[in-house]
């Protein structure tokens, strides 16, 4: 008895869910493998835009027990035929679940930052990298990120402009793992990807602090010194006993996205696919936080710039496209401004209509707080009326996302 893909409309209480047809970044669930215990869990999946799910009959109910015929899918997996109930309307997801997931993700991020700060400071003082500590940290992070993608992505928005070196590493690690999963990488590769992303700038810990910040204009001598940080990172890792070629390749090549030639015209060895992935994510975080001395960009502005910059390079455009798709139009938990002047928090993604989410309005057009927040379903909004103008930074807007969601649930 193998795993089976079935329409969401045929998912029943007692079935064991092991997969869905979209990124878990767009769902409020803490876990991505569990037995369905209540009808509200199915409704929440539907509201999150899930159309097809994968179940494991060996750990829960089988489709035959509900009387649905089963056929063989093109990928060799058994697929149950859809039922007549497909396409039914579903209620809003529980806001309290979103709030609790967000609170847990914030707490985990604080813990991870403390541990990573200790690791980077140790490298600064000793020149050695606590590789085992990094491996254990990433092992824990990968599990949490894959089960709480939406919340883990959302708390990245709480970071301040010009973040610390270790906070930048943590952000690049989080986004790289999310993107790696979207590209179908197995768990063991996600582990290697996570370690490489976490330590991609570890070489900067060996440089003077005034160079690490990399101002917009840097004297040639300082620029040359700054460019040695990838080699310094590889040297520190190798001196510390690290031998994983994937991790070393990411640290060595994450800045070498576009093929370059030396003075003799000989092309340099190309970076690995995972190094390019980390390099794209690294640039994205630099753009949205203003690490290069520039004004911080919105997520949409940063993605647009990356799209325009790497259009001539198909292998890089694939990564950028997946990053755009993974982040989404209006991600769950994002703070959005309406053309009416109102402000709200995205509480659900509408199936097949990502540009028309469910939003909890927390501030009216006059800037006054809405207590409790007002639910606005854009699928029911008359054409030409209110629309989402742009995604805003929660910190700069003074919006406490968790508090808004708890007010909704109260």
N, C-alpha and C positions, 0 to 999 in steps of 0.2 A: 504494500500500500504506500503510494508516494505522496509527495506534496501536491496540492491542487490549487489552481487559480479559479476563483469563483467571483461572480459579480457581487458587489457590496450588498445589493438587495437580497442576496441569498445567504448572507452571513447570519448565523443564529447564535443565541446564547448557548454556551457549552462547546463551541468550536474553538480551536487553538490557533490564534493569529500569529503568523511568522513574517508577514511582509505585506506591503501596500504598494500601490502603483505610482507613488510620488514621494518626494523627499519628506522625511519626518520633520524637517525644518518647518513645514506648514501644518503640523498637528500639535495638539497640546499634551500628548501622552508622554509620561515618564519612561515607559517601556515600549519596546517594539516587538516583543514576543510575549504573549500572554493569552490566557483563556478568557473568552468573552463571558463576563459574569452578569451583565446587565444590559438591557436594551439601550440605555442612554449612551453606552460606549459605542454602539453601532451608529447611533444618531450623531455622535460627535465626529466619528470617522466620515460620515456623509457630509457633515457641515464643513469639514476640512478639505473637501474636494476629492475624497477617495472614491473611485469608481470600481476598481477591481482589487481584490485582496488574495493573499496566499495563505492557505491553512495547512496544518499538519494533522491528518486524521488519526495518527498514532498517539497524539497527546490530547485529543478532544473528539467531539462528534464528527461524523463523516457526512458528506452531502447526501449519500443514499438514504440515510436515516431521515432526511427531510423529503425524500422522493424526487430529487432532481436528477435528470439524466446526465451522464458524464461522457465527454469525448476527449480525444487526444489533441493537445495543443501543438502548434508548430514547433515549439521548443522541447517537445517530449513530455511536458508536464500535463497532467490531466486537468481539463477545464470543464467546469459545470456549466450547463446551459442557463441563460438568464431566465429569471422568473417574471411574471406579469407585473410585479410590484416595483420594477425599476423606475427611478426618476421621481419618487415620492418626495414631498417637501419635508424638511427636517428642522427642528428647533435650534436655538442658539446653544453653543457649547457652554459648559459650566465655567463661569469666569473665575470661580474660586480655584479650580484646577490650574488655570493659567497663572493666577497670582502665586500659588504655592510653588509651581515649577520655577517661576521667575525668582522667587525668594531663595530657593535652593541653589539655583544657578549662580546667583550673586554670592552666596556664602561659599560655594565651591571655588569660584574665581578668586575670592580673597585668599583662601587657603592656598591655592596654587601659586598665586603671586608671591606670597610669603616664602614658600619653598623655593621658587625659582630665583627670587632675589638673593636668598642665601647661597644658591648654587653659583650665580653670576659673581657675587662678591668673593666667593672662594676662588674662582678662576682669576679674578682681578689680583688677588693677593699671592696666589701660588703658581699661576700659569698652568694649572692642571684643571681638567674638567671631571666633575663627579658623574661619570657616564652612567653608572648603575642607578644613581639617584634620578637622573633624567629619564632613564628607561622605565623605572617604577612609576614616576610621575605621569609619563605619557600613557602607560598601561591603564592607569586609573582614569586619566582624562578621556581616552578613546571610548571607554565604556560609557562614561557619563555623556559625552558629546553625542554619541550615536543614539542614546535614549532620550536626550533632552535637547535636540538640535535647535528648535525654535527659541527656547529660553537661553541657551548658551550663546546663540547668535545675538539675541536681543541685548544681553548684558554687555556686549562689546560696545554698544552705543553709550554706555555710562563712562567710558574712559575719557580722560581729559585730553585736550590738544597737546601735541608734543610729549607723548608718553615716555616713561622710563624705558631703558633698554630691555629689561626683563618683561615689562608689560607688553611691549611690542612683540617680543618673542612668543608670549602666551597667545596674543591675538592671532598672529600668523599661524601658529600651531592649530588653534581652534578652527579657523577658516580652511586651512589646508586639509584637515581631517574631514570636514564636512564636504569639501569639494572632491576629495579622494573617494569618499563613499559614493557621491553622485556619479563619478566616473567608473564605478563598479570595482574598485580595488578591494582585494580580500583583507581580512583583519590583520594578517601578518605584515602586509605592505603598508596598511594604515599606521601600524606601529612604527615602522621605519620612517615613513613620511612624517609622522608626528615628532619623532626625535630630531630629525633633520630640520624641520621647521622651527622647533623650539630653540634649537641651538644655532640657527643659521647665521646669527650675528654674534656668536660667542667670542669671536676674535676681537670685536670692539672693546671687550672688557680689558684687553691688554693695551689699549691706546689711551692717551690723555683724555680726560673728560671733555675738554673744550673742543676736541675733534669729533667726539661721538655725536654731538648735537648736529653736526654738519650744517652750518649756516648756508644761506643761499649763495654767498660768494666766499670762496675759500682760497687762500694763497696756494700757488702750485705745489710748494713743498708739503703743505698740510694735505692737499688733495691726494698727492702721491702716497702719503703715509696712510691716509684713510683707505685707499684702494687696496692696501695690503691686508685688510682685516679678514678676508676670506681665507687667504693662505695662513694667517695667524691662527684662525679657528681650526683649520685642518691640522696644523702642527700641534696645537694644544690637545686636540682629541687623540691624535696618534701617540703623543707622549704619554697620554693617560691610559693607553691600552685599547682604545677604540679601533676596531678593525672592520666594521660593517661598511662595505663599499657604497651601499646605497646612501647611508647617512653622510659619509665623507663626501660623496658626489654632490649631495644637496648643498652642504656647507661650502664646497669649493665652487660650484657652478651656478648658484642661484641668481647671480647678477649677469651671467653671460647668456642672455635670452636670444639676442640677435647674433647670427654667425659673424665672427670677426677674423681678420687676417693680420698676421704680423708684418713687420717691415719688409720681409722678403716676399710677401704675397701668399704665404702658406696659411691656409685656414686652420684656426685653432680647433682642437677637439670639441665637438658639440656637447652641450650640457645634457644630462639625462632628462627624460620626460618629467620625472618627479622634481628635479631641480628647477625646471621651467615653471611647473605649477607653483612651487614655493615662491619663485621670483615674481610671478604675476600677483600673488596674494600680498607679497611684501610691498610691491609698488602701490597696490590698492590701499593698504593701511597707511602708507606714507602720505598718499594724496588726501585721504579723509581726515588725517590728524595733523597735517601740515608739518611733517618732520623735516622736510627739506628747506625750511625757511619760508615756504609759501603759505598763502591763506588756506586754511582747511576747506576742503570741498564737501559737498553733500555726496551721499552714496551714488546717486544718479550721475552727478557730474564726473565723479572718479571713474565710474564704469564707462561713461561715454568717451572719456579721454583714452582709456585703455583700448576701447574698441577702435577708435580712430588711429591710435598709434600702431596697433599690431594687425591691421587689416591686410597688409602685404604678406603676412606670415601665417599660413593656414594652421600649422601645428600650435601656434600661440593663440590664434583666434578661437580654436576649439576650447582651450582652457578659459578664455575670457567669456565665451558664450555660456559655458557651464556655470561660471561664477555669476553671470547675470541671471541665469535661470534659477540657480540655487538661492540667491538673495531674493529674487522675486520683485514684482512691481511694488507691492505694498506688503512687506513681510508682517507676519503675526507679531504683535507687540509694538509695531512701529507707530510713532507719533506723526499724524498727518494734519496738514492745514487745508481747510476748505476754501473755495473761492468766496464763500460768505464771510470769511474771517473767523469762523469757528475752528476749534482744535479738538482732535480726538485720538483715541488709541485703537488700533486695529485689533478686533477680537475674534475674527474668523475670516477665512478665505472662502469665497463663493465658488462652488464647483463649476469649472469651465469659464469662469468670469473673474479672473484674478484682479481685474481693474475695478471691480464692484464689490469690495469687501463689506463686512459688517463692522461698523465703527462705533465706539462708545464716546460720545461727545463729552468732553470734560471742561471745555471753556467756550463761552458764547462769543458772539461777534464783538461784544463790548469789552471782552477780556475778563469777564466774571466767571468764577468757577461754577460748573453745573454739579450740584449735589442733590440727589445722586446723578451719575452720568446718564446721558440719554442715548439709548440704542438707536442707531441709524443704519438701516439696511439699504445699501445703494442699489440693490436690484429692484427695490420698490420705489425709488426716488424718481419722480417725473423727469422726463428728458428735458434738458435745458435748465433744470433747477440746480441744486447744490452739486458740486463736483469736487474731487480731491485735487488740490492745487500742487502740493509738493509734500515730500517727507521732511520732517524737521528733526533736529537734535533734541532729545528729551531733556538732557542736562541744561542746555542753553535756554530751553523753553520753560524750565522749572516744573516739568511734569513728572510726578512720581507714578510710574506705570503700575507698580504693584498696588499702590494705594487706590488708584482709579479702578482696578479690577476688583479689589476687595469691596469697594463701595458698590459696584455693580452687583456683587454676590450678596451683599448685606440684606 
